Every structure is written in C-alpha cells, then in structure tokens.
Amino acid sequence: MCAGDHERVECMERTNPDEKGVTARAMTTFSAADEEKQRGVRRMKLTAAGLLLFVALVYVLATWADNSGAGPWAGYVAAAAEAGMVGALADWFAVTALFRHPLGLPIPHTAIIPNKKDQLGVSLGEFVGENFLSEEVVRQRLRAVGIGSRLGAWLADPEHADRVTAELSAALRGALTVLRDSDVQAVVGEAITRRADAQEIAPGIGKMLEKVVADGGHKRVVDLIVTRAHDWLVWHDTEIMDAVQGGAPGWTPRFVDKRVGERVYKELLRFVTEMRDMPSHPARGALDRFLTDFASDLQSDTDTRARVERLKGDVLGRGEVQDLIASAWTAVRSMIVSAAEDERSELRLRVRASLLSLGARMAVEPKLQAKVDGWVEGAAVYVVTTYRKEITSLITDTVAGWDAEHTTRKIEAHIGRDLQFIRINGTVVGSLAGLLIYTVSRALGA
C-alpha cells in the first residue's frame, strides 16, 4: 500500500516502472506544436517586459521633468508610471512563482507547479469526481441529451440499420470463432445433463401424452404404423409363413404346418387390415385406453415415475447421447456463422427488420424513449458510482508519474502566453490606479 503522495509515486516506480516510464515520456516529449506555443510564450514575455521597461523609462523622465519644474502634469505621469512598475513587478512575481522560484531564490510558496504537482493531481482527481462523476450530474446531462429519441431516429435510417447489422454479424462471427468447440460442448453438455437431472420429466411427459390422446393427435401415428405393418405383411408373406412352419413341432405333418402357417398369416393380415380401415376397431380403443392409463401413471404412479427417471439417467449417461449433445453445438455454430456471413440470410434480414422497427418505435413513443433513457442513465450511474475512485485515480496516478521539470515546461507552453496578459494588465491597471490615487491625494491635499 502507498500512503502519501510521494510514497505513491515511489510505489508506482517499484510496481510498474514500464508504465510510469511510458507515461512520463509521453508527457515530457515536446512536439512541434509545443515548441510553437513556447515561442509564443517567449514573445508575450518580451512584450510584457518591454511594457515594464517603457513605464520605467516614463517614470524616470517624468520624475526628471517634475524636478525640473516642467509643471504639475509631470507628477501625475510619474505617479502613474510608478504604480505601473509596481503592478508589473507584482504580477511578474505571481506568474513566475507558478512555475519556478523568482530570480532563483527559494522563496516560500513559489515554484508551485513543480513542488505541488502531486497534490494538484489529487485535487484535480477529486474535482473531477465531485463535479463530473456525480449521480446528479450524469443523470442531468444524459437526460438533456435525449438518447432514446436520438437513437431511435438514427436506427430508423435503413443505412444505419444495415451498418449495425453488419457490425453485430462481425462481432458474432468473431465471438464464435474465438470460442473453442471443446469448451462450449463441455458446457452445453454439462448444462443439459444438470438441467435434466434436476427436473423430473415423467409428469410433463404424462401431461403432454394426456393432451395428445384427448385431442386425437396419436391417431395419425397409429394410422401410419398399421399402414406400414399391412404393407410389410404383404411384401413378406412367404417369410412369415416359413417362420411359423419352422417353429412347429417336428412330429407334426408338413402339410399341417403349412396350413397353420397360412392360417396364422391370413388372420394376422386380416387383423392389421381391419385395424387400418376401421377407425372404431376394438384394438384402437384398447390402445387409446392404454395410452390414457399410461399418461395417468406417468403423473401419479410412483413406480412408473421412478422407472422413467432411471431410464432418463441411463439414456443421458450413454456416450452416444453425450456425443449427440456435443455435436449439436458444432452444427449450430456452423449454421449461425454461415447466416452471419450471408447478407441475405434470414438471420440478418430479421435482425435488420427488428432494428428498423425498434428505431421507428423509439423515435415516436415517449414511453419507450423514457425506458431506454432510464436504462442508459442507470448503467452510466452504476459505472461512475462504482468505479469513481478508479477513474479519478487514473488522473492522480498519471500526474504523479510525470517529471516535475518537464511537466512545468509543458504546462507553461500551453498556458504561459495567456498568463503574460496578467503582467500586461497589471501594468496598465497599476498605472491607472496610481494615477487615480495621486489625483485624489492632490485633490484632498489642495
């Protein structure tokens, strides 16, 4: 931990010397623009010094004229020039004391910027934090901007919607490319398995089956099965009769076995044909009752539900199922990447249409605008209130890492020219004040 300002600078040098060096070099490097500004400072210094020399010369001449009996006017000019010199020298001292010791003398409270650089950085950080990163200021500024309505009008432009769609597609492709398939597959497989283990599926299956039977949705499945069964029996009549004959006892005559096989085949074909052609066939009704009872058992029978749970665990535990879950991600990723790359894909067209619709609504609906503004304000307030210290410490630590001498030169190059007007104004105002004081004194003395 770094306690004070100087300790914090030393700590920065120890913990992160490279970053400090980079920051210091960036601050102390004089660019061509800095050199030009510094030349402007020198010109203004010469102007201010020339004005000081001018009033000093005027003072000397006016004093000589007054002593020579030139007239009362000489006293007024001498008083004005004398006060102008005092004002010029006082303001020269004040301006110079900001950057260095006047005349090289270590006078207290001079060379303020190089000596108080770190404290100024702390004060600047606190000022920014209190006046720019407060909740009230952030909310007021964002509310005045009207982000919701502006964003809506911007998104409602088809060109802008196309741009956002392209950027989102690029970001999606980049994210899917960076992700490793093995990591995502492991996460997806684990999530599906954990969710399946945590939730009992038998009651849900029972409710779904009960609704399907009640709506007659299973009848199409039964129709398909019995139709395929009838066709299969027709196509494999010889194999079925041979199988029946092959299962007969060895002591029975062959013609009897053949007749039995033909009879069994005909009865089986008749049963399947009647079941296919008769919607009210007793077997269909028996199947309906079986499915109804099974749906009820899935929801209420403890043993049935336990068997389904064991079956679920066995199925999920099989390697083939886990491989299927893992391979699903690969297929989904490939599909999404292809859709993101294709400008005419359904994915990008739907995203673009959604953005245009959202923009049109945001541009005209005050409630939606207020909701968006609230989201933006809340996010911004959370950032500035949560990370205010980190943001202001960036200012404080950056200033602490600057070299004092070069920082002073750089700051003087940027604001020194304007500060010379203080010296010029001090000379002029001092002269006017001296003239006024001398005039009042003579008037009262008279």
TIDONU-435881 format. One record per residue (C-alpha): residue in three letters; residue number from 1; x, z, y. Coordinates in steps of 0.1 Angstrom, whole numbers. Layout:
   resn   resi    east      up   north
    ALA    NUM       X       Z       Y
...
***
This chain:
   resn   resi    east      up   north
    MET      1       0       0       0
    CYS      2      12      -7      36
    ALA      3       2      19      61
    GLY      4      12       9      96
    ASP      5      17     -24     113
    HIS      6      55     -26     108
    GLU      7      51     -13      72
    ARG      8      26     -41      66
    VAL      9      50     -67      78
    GLU     10      78     -54      56
    CYS     11      54     -52      27
    MET     12      44     -88      33
    GLU     13      81     -98      32
    ARG     14      86     -80      -1
    THR     15      54     -91     -19
    ASN     16      51    -126      -7
    PRO     17      82    -138      11
    ASP     18      75    -175       4
    GLU     19      40    -174      21
    LYS     20      54    -154      50
    GLY     21      82    -179      55
    VAL     22      59    -209      54
    THR     23      36    -192      79
    ALA     24      65    -183     102
    ARG     25      80    -218     101
    ALA     26      46    -233     108
    MET     27      42    -211     139
    THR     28      78    -214     152
    THR     29      81    -251     149
    PHE     30      79    -268     183
    SER     31      60    -301     182
    ALA     32      63    -329     207
    ALA     33      31    -316     223
    ASP     34      45    -281     226
    GLU     35      76    -295     243
    GLU     36      55    -314     268
    LYS     37      34    -283     275
    GLN     38      67    -263     280
    ARG     39      79    -289     305
    GLY     40      46    -285     324
    VAL     41      52    -247     325
    ARG     42      86    -252     340
    ARG     43      71    -275     367
    MET     44      45    -249     376
    LYS     45      71    -221     377
    LEU     46      92    -242     401
    THR     47      60    -247     422
    ALA     48      53    -210     423
    ALA     49      89    -201     430
    GLY     50      90    -228     457
    LEU     51      60    -213     474
    LEU     52      76    -179     473
    LEU     53     108    -193     489
    PHE     54      86    -210     515
    VAL     55      68    -178     526
    ALA     56     101    -160     526
    LEU     57     115    -186     549
    VAL     58      84    -184     571
    TYR     59      89    -146     572
    VAL     60     125    -149     583
    LEU     61     116    -175     610
    ALA     62      85    -156     622
    THR     63     104    -123     624
    TRP     64     132    -140     644
    ALA     65     106    -156     667
    ASP     66      89    -123     672
    ASN     67     121    -105     681
    SER     68     130    -134     704
    GLY     69      97    -129     723
    ALA     70      80    -161     712
    GLY     71      46    -145     716
    PRO     72      20    -124     696
    TRP     73      14    -152     671
    ALA     74      48    -146     656
    GLY     75      38    -111     645
    TYR     76       7    -125     628
    VAL     77      27    -151     609
    ALA     78      53    -126     599
    ALA     79      27    -102     586
    ALA     80      10    -129     565
    ALA     81      43    -142     551
    GLU     82      55    -106     543
    ALA     83      23     -98     524
    GLY     84      25    -133     507
    MET     85      60    -124     494
    VAL     86      48     -90     481
    GLY     87      18    -107     463
    ALA     88      40    -134     448
    LEU     89      66    -109     436
    ALA     90      40     -86     421
    ASP     91      22    -114     402
    TRP     92      56    -128     391
    PHE     93      64     -94     376
    ALA     94      29     -92     359
    VAL     95      31    -127     344
    THR     96      68    -123     333
    ALA     97      60     -89     318
    LEU     98      36    -105     293
    PHE     99      64    -125     277
    ARG    100      98    -107     284
    HIS    101     115     -80     304
    PRO    102     117     -90     341
    LEU    103     153     -95     351
    GLY    104     163     -83     316
    LEU    105     155     -47     325
    PRO    106     138     -27     297
    ILE    107     110     -15     320
    PRO    108      82       3     301
    HIS    109      51     -18     293
    THR    110      69     -51     297
    ALA    111      75     -79     271
    ILE    112      40     -71     259
    ILE    113      35    -100     236
    PRO    114      67     -97     215
    ASN    115      65     -59     214
    LYS    116      28     -56     207
    LYS    117      24     -88     186
    ASP    118      12     -70     155
    GLN    119     -12     -47     175
    LEU    120     -26     -77     192
    GLY    121     -32     -94     159
    VAL    122     -51     -63     147
    SER    123     -71     -62     179
    LEU    124     -78     -99     176
    GLY    125     -90     -95     140
    GLU    126    -112     -66     150
    PHE    127    -126     -85     179
    VAL    128    -135    -115     157
    GLY    129    -150     -92     130
    GLU    130    -172     -73     155
    ASN    131    -183    -102     177
    PHE    132    -183    -133     154
    LEU    133    -188    -119     119
    SER    134    -217     -95     125
    GLU    135    -250    -100     108
    GLU    136    -270    -103     140
    VAL    137    -246    -130     154
    VAL    138    -246    -150     122
    ARG    139    -284    -149     119
    GLN    140    -289    -158     155
    ARG    141    -266    -187     155
    LEU    142    -279    -202     122
    ARG    143    -315    -197     133
    ALA    144    -308    -216     166
    VAL    145    -292    -245     146
    GLY    146    -324    -251     125
    ILE    147    -306    -261      94
    GLY    148    -337    -266      74
    SER    149    -352    -293      96
    ARG    150    -319    -310     103
    LEU    151    -310    -311      66
    GLY    152    -345    -324      58
    ALA    153    -342    -352      83
    TRP    154    -307    -360      70
    LEU    155    -317    -361      34
    ALA    156    -348    -382      41
    ASP    157    -325    -411      51
    PRO    158    -320    -433      19
    GLU    159    -284    -439      28
    HIS    160    -277    -402      29
    ALA    161    -297    -396      -3
    ASP    162    -275    -422     -20
    ARG    163    -244    -405      -8
    VAL    164    -254    -371     -20
    THR    165    -265    -386     -54
    ALA    166    -231    -402     -58
    GLU    167    -212    -370     -48
    LEU    168    -233    -350     -73
    SER    169    -227    -375    -100
    ALA    170    -190    -374     -94
    ALA    171    -190    -336     -94
    LEU    172    -210    -336    -126
    ARG    173    -186    -361    -143
    GLY    174    -156    -341    -132
    ALA    175    -171    -308    -145
    LEU    176    -180    -323    -178
    THR    177    -145    -339    -181
    VAL    178    -127    -306    -174
    LEU    179    -147    -286    -199
    ARG    180    -132    -286    -234
    ASP    181    -157    -296    -261
    SER    182    -145    -269    -284
    ASP    183    -151    -241    -259
    VAL    184    -186    -254    -249
    GLN    185    -195    -259    -286
    ALA    186    -185    -224    -294
    VAL    187    -205    -210    -265
    VAL    188    -236    -231    -273
    GLY    189    -234    -223    -310
    GLU    190    -230    -186    -303
    ALA    191    -258    -186    -277
    ILE    192    -283    -203    -301
    THR    193    -274    -181    -330
    ARG    194    -276    -149    -309
    ARG    195    -310    -160    -295
    ALA    196    -323    -169    -329
    ASP    197    -311    -136    -344
    ALA    198    -326    -116    -316
    GLN    199    -361    -132    -318
    GLU    200    -384    -132    -348
    ILE    201    -397    -167    -354
    ALA    202    -424    -162    -381
    PRO    203    -452    -151    -357
    GLY    204    -445    -180    -334
    ILE    205    -445    -205    -363
    GLY    206    -477    -189    -376
    LYS    207    -495    -193    -343
    MET    208    -483    -229    -340
    LEU    209    -494    -237    -375
    GLU    210    -528    -220    -370
    LYS    211    -534    -241    -339
    VAL    212    -523    -273    -357
    VAL    213    -547    -267    -386
    ALA    214    -576    -257    -363
    ASP    215    -571    -290    -343
    GLY    216    -567    -310    -375
    GLY    217    -533    -322    -365
    HIS    218    -519    -317    -400
    LYS    219    -544    -343    -414
    ARG    220    -522    -372    -403
    VAL    221    -493    -358    -421
    VAL    222    -514    -354    -453
    ASP    223    -526    -390    -450
    LEU    224    -490    -402    -447
    ILE    225    -479    -381    -477
    VAL    226    -508    -392    -500
    THR    227    -504    -428    -490
    ARG    228    -467    -428    -498
    ALA    229    -474    -410    -530
    HIS    230    -500    -436    -540
    ASP    231    -476    -464    -533
    TRP    232    -448    -447    -552
    LEU    233    -470    -442    -582
    VAL    234    -480    -479    -581
    TRP    235    -444    -490    -579
    HIS    236    -431    -467    -606
    ASP    237    -458    -467    -632
    THR    238    -435    -476    -661
    GLU    239    -410    -448    -652
    ILE    240    -438    -422    -650
    MET    241    -454    -432    -684
    ASP    242    -419    -432    -701
    ALA    243    -412    -398    -687
    VAL    244    -445    -384    -701
    GLN    245    -438    -400    -735
    GLY    246    -402    -387    -735
    GLY    247    -415    -352    -731
    ALA    248    -439    -353    -761
    PRO    249    -430    -335    -794
    GLY    250    -411    -355    -820
    TRP    251    -437    -351    -847
    THR    252    -465    -369    -827
    PRO    253    -470    -406    -834
    ARG    254    -456    -431    -809
    PHE    255    -490    -447    -802
    VAL    256    -504    -413    -794
    ASP    257    -476    -406    -770
    LYS    258    -482    -439    -753
    ARG    259    -519    -433    -749
    VAL    260    -512    -398    -735
    GLY    261    -487    -413    -710
    GLU    262    -511    -439    -699
    ARG    263    -539    -414    -695
    VAL    264    -518    -390    -675
    TYR    265    -506    -418    -652
    LYS    266    -542    -431    -646
    GLU    267    -555    -396    -639
    LEU    268    -526    -389    -615
    LEU    269    -532    -422    -598
    ARG    270    -569    -416    -596
    PHE    271    -564    -382    -581
    VAL    272    -540    -394    -554
    THR    273    -562    -424    -546
    GLU    274    -593    -402    -542
    MET    275    -574    -378    -520
    ARG    276    -562    -407    -499
    ASP    277    -596    -423    -495
    MET    278    -618    -392    -493
    PRO    279    -614    -370    -461
    SER    280    -636    -344    -478
    HIS    281    -617    -343    -510
    PRO    282    -616    -307    -525
    ALA    283    -578    -308    -527
    ARG    284    -577    -314    -489
    GLY    285    -600    -285    -484
    ALA    286    -578    -263    -506
    LEU    287    -547    -274    -486
    ASP    288    -565    -265    -454
    ARG    289    -573    -230    -467
    PHE    290    -537    -226    -479
    LEU    291    -522    -235    -446
    THR    292    -547    -212    -428
    ASP    293    -538    -183    -450
    PHE    294    -501    -191    -447
    ALA    295    -504    -191    -409
    SER    296    -521    -157    -410
    ASP    297    -495    -143    -433
    LEU    298    -467    -155    -410
    GLN    299    -482    -135    -382
    SER    300    -494    -103    -400
    ASP    301    -479    -101    -435
    THR    302    -447     -80    -435
    ASP    303    -432     -95    -467
    THR    304    -438    -131    -456
    ARG    305    -422    -125    -422
    ALA    306    -392    -108    -439
    ARG    307    -387    -138    -462
    VAL    308    -388    -162    -432
    GLU    309    -362    -141    -414
    ARG    310    -339    -142    -444
    LEU    311    -344    -179    -447
    LYS    312    -336    -183    -410
    GLY    313    -304    -164    -414
    ASP    314    -294    -184    -444
    VAL    315    -301    -217    -426
    LEU    316    -282    -207    -394
    GLY    317    -253    -194    -415
    ARG    318    -247    -227    -432
    GLY    319    -217    -247    -420
    GLU    320    -238    -279    -418
    VAL    321    -262    -263    -393
    GLN    322    -233    -250    -371
    ASP    323    -217    -284    -372
    LEU    324    -250    -299    -361
    ILE    325    -253    -275    -332
    ALA    326    -217    -282    -322
    SER    327    -221    -319    -324
    ALA    328    -252    -318    -302
    TRP    329    -231    -308    -272
    THR    330    -209    -339    -277
    ALA    331    -239    -362    -278
    VAL    332    -255    -345    -248
    ARG    333    -222    -347    -228
    SER    334    -217    -383    -236
    MET    335    -253    -391    -226
    ILE    336    -250    -372    -193
    VAL    337    -216    -388    -183
    SER    338    -230    -423    -190
    ALA    339    -261    -416    -170
    ALA    340    -240    -402    -141
    GLU    341    -218    -432    -140
    ASP    342    -247    -457    -141
    GLU    343    -261    -462    -106
    ARG    344    -294    -475    -121
    SER    345    -297    -448    -148
    GLU    346    -329    -427    -149
    LEU    347    -310    -396    -141
    ARG    348    -296    -409    -108
    LEU    349    -328    -426     -99
    ARG    350    -347    -393    -104
    VAL    351    -322    -373     -85
    ARG    352    -323    -397     -56
    ALA    353    -361    -397     -56
    SER    354    -361    -359     -57
    LEU    355    -337    -357     -27
    LEU    356    -357    -381      -7
    SER    357    -389    -362     -15
    LEU    358    -373    -329      -6
    GLY    359    -359    -342      26
    ALA    360    -393    -356      37
    ARG    361    -409    -323      30
    MET    362    -382    -303      47
    ALA    363    -385    -325      78
    VAL    364    -422    -317      84
    GLU    365    -431    -285      66
    PRO    366    -423    -254      86
    LYS    367    -427    -230      56
    LEU    368    -401    -249      36
    GLN    369    -378    -251      66
    ALA    370    -381    -213      71
    LYS    371    -374    -208      34
    VAL    372    -342    -229      35
    ASP    373    -331    -212      67
    GLY    374    -336    -179      51
    TRP    375    -315    -189      21
    VAL    376    -287    -201      43
    GLU    377    -288    -171      65
    GLY    378    -289    -147      35
    ALA    379    -259    -165      19
    ALA    380    -239    -165      52
    VAL    381    -247    -129      59
    TYR    382    -236    -119      24
    VAL    383    -203    -137      28
    VAL    384    -195    -123      62
    THR    385    -206     -87      54
    THR    386    -189     -86      20
    TYR    387    -157    -104      29
    ARG    388    -153     -94      66
    LYS    389    -122     -74      60
    GLU    390    -106    -102      40
    ILE    391    -114    -128      67
    THR    392    -101    -106      96
    SER    393     -70     -96      76
    LEU    394     -62    -133      74
    ILE    395     -58    -132     112
    THR    396     -40     -99     112
    ASP    397     -15    -107      84
    THR    398      -9    -142      98
    VAL    399       0    -128     133
    ALA    400      22    -101     116
    GLY    401      41    -128      98
    TRP    402      50    -147     130
    ASP    403      85    -144     145
    ALA    404      82    -125     178
    GLU    405     106    -146     199
    HIS    406      93    -180     188
    THR    407      57    -167     190
    THR    408      62    -157     226
    ARG    409      77    -192     234
    LYS    410      48    -210     217
    ILE    411      21    -189     234
    GLU    412      38    -193     268
    ALA    413      40    -230     263
    HIS    414       2    -231     258
    ILE    415     -10    -207     285
    GLY    416      20    -203     307
    ARG    417      11    -232     330
    ASP    418     -23    -216     338
    LEU    419      -7    -182     344
    GLN    420      15    -196     371
    PHE    421     -16    -201     392
    ILE    422     -18    -163     393
    ARG    423      15    -163     411
    ILE    424       3    -191     435
    ASN    425     -30    -173     441
    GLY    426     -11    -140     446
    THR    427      10    -156     473
    VAL    428     -20    -172     491
    VAL    429     -43    -142     487
    GLY    430     -15    -118     497
    SER    431      -8    -138     528
    LEU    432     -45    -138     538
    ALA    433     -48    -101     530
    GLY    434     -17     -93     551
    LEU    435     -30    -114     580
    LEU    436     -63     -95     578
    ILE    437     -47     -61     577
    TYR    438     -24     -69     606
    THR    439     -52     -83     626
    VAL    440     -74     -52     620
    SER    441     -45     -29     628
    ARG    442     -37     -47     661
    ALA    443     -74     -47     670
    LEU    444     -78      -9     663
    GLY    445     -44      -2     679
    ALA    446     -55     -21     710
***
